[in-house]
Amino acid sequence: MYTFPKDFIWGAATSGPQSEGNFKKRHQNVFDYWYTKDPSAFYAGVGPDTTSNFYNDYENDLKLMHQAGIKALRTSIQWSRLIADFETCEVDQKGADFYSRVIDAMLANGITPYINLCHFDMPVELQHKYGGFESKHVTDLFAGFAKKCFELYGDRVDHWFTFNEPKVILDGGYLYQFHYPLKVDGPLAVQVAYNLNLASAKAIKAFRELYGQDKSKKIGTILNLTPAYPASDSPKDQAAAEFAELWANKMFLEPAVLGHYPQKLVEILERDGVLWEQTPAELQLLKEQTVDVLGVNFYHPFRVKAPAVSSASLQPWMPDIYFDEYEMPGRVMNVDKGWEIYPKALYDIAVNIRDNYNNIEWFVSENGMGVSSEERFMDKNGMVCDDYRIEFMKKHLKALHRGIKAGSNCHGYFVWTGIDCWSWKNAYRNRYGLIRDDIHTQIKTLKKSGHWFHELSNKNSFE
Ligand code: BGP
């Protein structure tokens, strides 16, 4: 029997752009725009217009989530829905009323709102005018938007987050071309990384100016931590893993929690002539505005080996000059998604946070299993019998439980996701929900994992 601490939170995560549909939205975000330009870039040509229809269906959706035992929901407010004028932060009243109704409905269903402010969804106007987070001006605009959210909903929302997976903004938009603006520019990615940390600190400052020492309100950020494991004990593989860890994890984790960048990373980037532009005042802000709480999205480890080709082959600068990804023979895979399944990494994360990050309060803000064509697993009543998802969660929860027993300060587990949702370029290819969404009818029904999660959340334990 695995029993979790008293008050452990059993939740689910989604985001505005992936669930709402862009009904009545004032502006386009980069994905809305990209889809209008190139629908073929998205799996089966399915775009963000309807997604899971949360905009119209939120009352029913929240009831279903309640039935699946979801006691807290992380979603995001879309900058492109809430704000009418990005420079002045004038609000779009329809957008503001929508989020207000959603928050009320969450509370009415016994679901605690965890509200995030950026889930990859830069308004396209700011991307085209300023380069999005390439620009420091946009970090100020983001803080203004964040402040508006706190003012509008802070009376009912206690848990706030500045970003979801800032690293994916670099990976997708500036290195590997799976998000708009589809650039390949290593040095620019370095600047965007810095600006994302800066934007987060500025939003946290706005939060603290409003709430001061009020400990009932907390602000954090959500990072996708992918522990870097070397392919072997050889010094070259170890060096590859050291850089991968700096680049993939510490570049965001250290400023968020400790208030500074890892010295080693700064030295490498400086030596390579690609260090971001920084000012002493900005570094001071980062130092002062660390997070109260950390959300950790975990799906897969990051196995690396020494690069096969000389760094001279990759010009201009890319972080990949320091490592190649390593496919470990015999690894367990989620073959539909193409990600290795390695639950022990969650234990390693727990212990790392305990030992190197002041044992800060944290929670698993995403973990889940994406599987395609789930109709394959339907029983005669039409219920998806997703035993593979239940097994996946159990294995990860066992590793997490071990980390908590070892003293790590983890207070919750949020599955990705409650209701099947739209996933950027992958659209609806892989389904992650505890609740199935038939996207042709928008009829939503609990999967076997939804019933299992209900029991888990009510017992606070599993066998
Ligand atoms: C995470 C993102 C989510 C979601 C999930 C699954 O990185 O925070 O937004 O998309 O991954 O992604 P996919 O459907 O591409 O497998």
Residues whose N, C-alpha, C, O or C-beta is under 5 A from the ligand:
A	BS01	BGP	G370 S423 N426 N430
